[in-house]
Amino acid sequence: MRFKGLDLNLLGALDVLLETRSVSAAARQMNLSQPAMSAALTRLRDFFGDELLVAQGKRMYPTAYAEALVPQVRECLDAVESMLVTSGRFDPATSQRRFRLILSDYVMTAVLAPALQTLAATAPGIRLEITLPSPETGIELREGRADLFVAPEQFIFTDHPSELLCEERYVVVGWAENPLFDDVLTLEDFTSAGHVVVRFGGPRDLSFADRQVRQLGIERRVEVEAPSFTTLPWLLVGSQRLALVQERLAQRVVAALPLRTAPIPFPFQPMREMIQYHSSRKNDEGLRWMIERLREPAVLM
């Protein structure tokens, strides 16, 4: 199909070429041969009258004109996708759709894992692609490369819709043989103990819990920094250390490991876990169905 002389199939190829900056990588992503993708790039260059991608050494770099095209191409493809999902009916029993989700390992364990137990029976053709939050998350969401992003309210982007998935309380978790759990845990107990915390990525960003502790002015002795929520409980076993853990995750790890929980000995606001999607997907029946599947275990626990 052509529009003003452009084969519209080439827009998808252009989007992937500008994303990967590689003919071979774009060909793999689109399940095309490398000669076919090279031919597509040639046709795009002829139509736009620009090189679009220029080889330097073993890499390709976009021209200034190509850089300017990136948001326009993505907006065009988003509009087409929005039109298709709005006009089409979504049937989970027969759909072969792939959902791209960005969420933490806490959400994977406490929310997604229970949801998957029912998805296999009700939506056997559905496929999930799951990635952890990263500095690129905002770009992936804005460019439509992610369907859903789940994160605490403080980490949600302001330029796209979001809604509450669940509220999550925190508890103190420690080794079952830690004597601090033999009595009511006090603030003095909490501050005098060693702690395990979660830090994210290269910048070592603070988690929701650690940000709140800092805002409250409570000093702790941090002895271990873990890279993820699900590794944290294993670092408590056999030690006198404590950690602040989401209650849903704590319920799961206490059932599997020799750990105990106690209430936090000071006022602590619950976390509002939000779910976010691109503004063009607000009428997407498939995304609404997936949001409800995630919400079911979040509400029940």
N, C-alpha and C positions, 0 to 999 in steps of 0.2 A: 504494500500500500504506500502510495506516495502523497506527500503534502508539499506543494510548491517545489516539486522537483526532488525532494529528499525522501529516500526510502526510510520509512519510520522504524523499520527493524534496526537501522543503523544507530538510532539513539541509544538503545540498550547497549550496543557494542561500544559506543563512545563513552557512556557512563562507566563501564567496566575498565576501558582503556585508561581513562583519566584517573580512576581509582588505583589501579594496579601499576600503571606506568610501565607496562610490560606486555608485549604482544603475546608471548608464550603463556604468561600467567592469565591474561584475559581469555585466551583460547581455552585454557583448562577450565576456568570458571564458567564459561558459557558452553562447554562441551562441543567446541569447534576444533577443527584442525588449525595448526599454526598458519598454513598458507591462506586458509579462509579468513582468519582474523587479519592477516596482513593485507588481504584484498579489501576488507572492510575499512581498514585505516586509510588505504589509498583512495577509496571512494569518498571518505569523509574529508580528506585533505582537498580533493578536487572540488567538492561542494562548497566548503567554507573558504577555499582559497588561502589556506594557512597550513603550515606543517603540523600543527597541533602537538605532536610529540617529536622531540629532537634527540637523537642518540648522541651521547657523550661517553666514550669508553664503553663499558658494559651496561650502562643504565640509560633510561630515557627520561627526559624532562619536558614538562608541558611548556608551551609558549605562553606569553602574556595573554594572548587571545584565548587560548584553551583554558587558562585559569579563570578568565572572565565567564567562560561558558559553563563551568562546573555547577554553580548554583542554579543556573537557568535550566540545564539538562535535568538536574535532580528534581527541580520543581515541576517540570513537565512530566517526568515519569511518575512522581508522587500523585499528580492530578489524575493521570491515567489509571494508576492503581486504585486510587480512591473511588473513581467512577466504576471500576470493575467490581470492587468489593461491595459497593453500595447497591449496585444493580443485581448482583448475584446472590442467591440464597446459600447459606452455609449449612451443610448437613454433616455433623461430626461423624456419623456412622459410615459415610462414604468418602469424606474429604481426604485428600492426599497432601494437605497443606503442611508446610514447614513453618513453625513459629520460631522467631529469633528473640530470645530472652536475655536480658542483662540483669543479673541478681547475685547477691552475696551467697557464700556457702551456708550461712545461717538460714537464708530463705530457701535454698535448695533442700536443706535437711529438715527444717521445721514445717515448711509449707508445700514445696513442690513434691517432695518424696511421697507424702500421703496422697496428694492429688494424682500422682502417677499410678497408684494402685487401682484406681477406677478408670483411668484413661485407656488402658490396654483393652478393656472390655467394651467401653462405649465409643471409642474413637480409634480403632485399630490402625488406620492409615495415617494418623497424625504423626509428624516428626518434630522434635524439639532440638534447637541449636542453642546451647547455653554458654554464656561467657560471663566472666567476672567483671565488675565495674573497673574502669581504667580512666586515665586522662582523656581517652578518645571517646568516652561514652556520650558526651554531649554532641559530638560530631556525628556519631553513628545514629543517634536518635533524630537529629535534625535532618540528616540526609536520608532517612527512611531505611537505613540498614539494620535497625533494631525495631522489633514490633512492640516490646514492652520493656520498661525499666522499673525495677522495684528497689526502693531505697528509703531511708528515713526522710522525713519531711525537709530537714535542713539541707539535704543533698539534692533535692528535686530542682529541675530547671524551670525558670519562670515563664518561658516563651511557648510552652506546650501544656495541654491539659493534664491534670493528675487527679486522682481520687484516693480516698482512704481504703487501704487493703485491710488493716487491722491495727489495733493498739496492742503494744507489747510491754508487759512489766519486766523488770529486771530483778534478779535475786543474787545473793552471794553464794558461790559454789566453792567447795574445797574437798580435800581428801576425807573419806568417811572416818578415819582414825585421828583426824585433827582434833585435839581437845577443845578448841574454841567452839566446836559445835555441840559440846556437852551441856552448855548453858546458853542463855540468851546472848546473842552476839551484840556487843556494844560498839559505839563509835571508837573507843580507845582500842578495842580488839582489832577493829578494822584498820585503823591507821598504823598500829604497831606491827602488823603482819606484813610479810613480803607479798607482792602482787604479780600476777600475770596479766598482761594487757594485749590488745590487738592493735597493730599499726599497719597501715595500708601502703603498699607500693614503695617506689623509690623515695618519695617525699616523706614517708612514714607518717601519714595523716592520722589524726585521732579519730577513734570511733565515736558514735553517739554517746555511749556511756562515759568515756574518758573526757569528752568535751564538757559534759554536765558536771562531773566531779571537779574539773578545773574551775568551772564557773562558780561552784559552791565554795571554792577556796579550801578544799580538803586536800591535805598533803598525804601522799602514799609513798611507800618505798617500792618502786617498780624493779623487780628482779629479772623478769623475763618479758621480752616483746615477741609475741607470736605473729605469724603472717596471715592467719585466718582464724575464724571463730571455731571451726570444727577441730583444729589442732589444739586449741587452748585447754580443753578438759584433760587431755592426756598429760599435759605438763603440770597438773595439780596432784596427780596420784603419787603417793609416797612422800609428799612434802607438806610443809606447814603454810604453803602459800594460799592466797585467796584470789578470786576473780569475780567480776561482775558479768553475768551471763543472761541472755534473754530467757525468759521463763519457759517458752515453748522448747527451745533447744535444751535447756537444763533438764526438762522432763525426760527427754530422750537419752541424754548422756548418763543421767543418774540411774536409769534402768539398765544401762550396759556396763557402767564402770563403778568402782567403789568410791562414790562421791556422795556428798550430802549438800543440802541447800539450807539457807537461812534468809529471813527478811533483811533487807538493807537497813542498817541502824540509823538512818537519817532520811528526811523527805527526798524522794526521787521521782521525777516526772516520768510517766510512761512514754515510750517511743511510739510515734505515729508513723507506721510503715505505709508508704504511699506507692501507688502504681501509676506509671506515666506512659503516654503514647503520643505519637505525632498527631498534630491537630487535623491532618487530612484523614486520619483513621477513626474519627469519632463515630461514624456510622458503619463501621466494619463489624458485621455480625460475628465473624470468626474471632476477632479480638474480644468482643463482649463475652462470647462463650468461654474463652480461655481465662478471662478475668474472673468470671464466676466460678470456674473450676478451682482457681487458686484461692478464692475467697472462702470456699466451703470448708476446707480444713483449717484455715486461719480463724474462722468464726467458731468452729466446733471445739477447738483445743482450749 
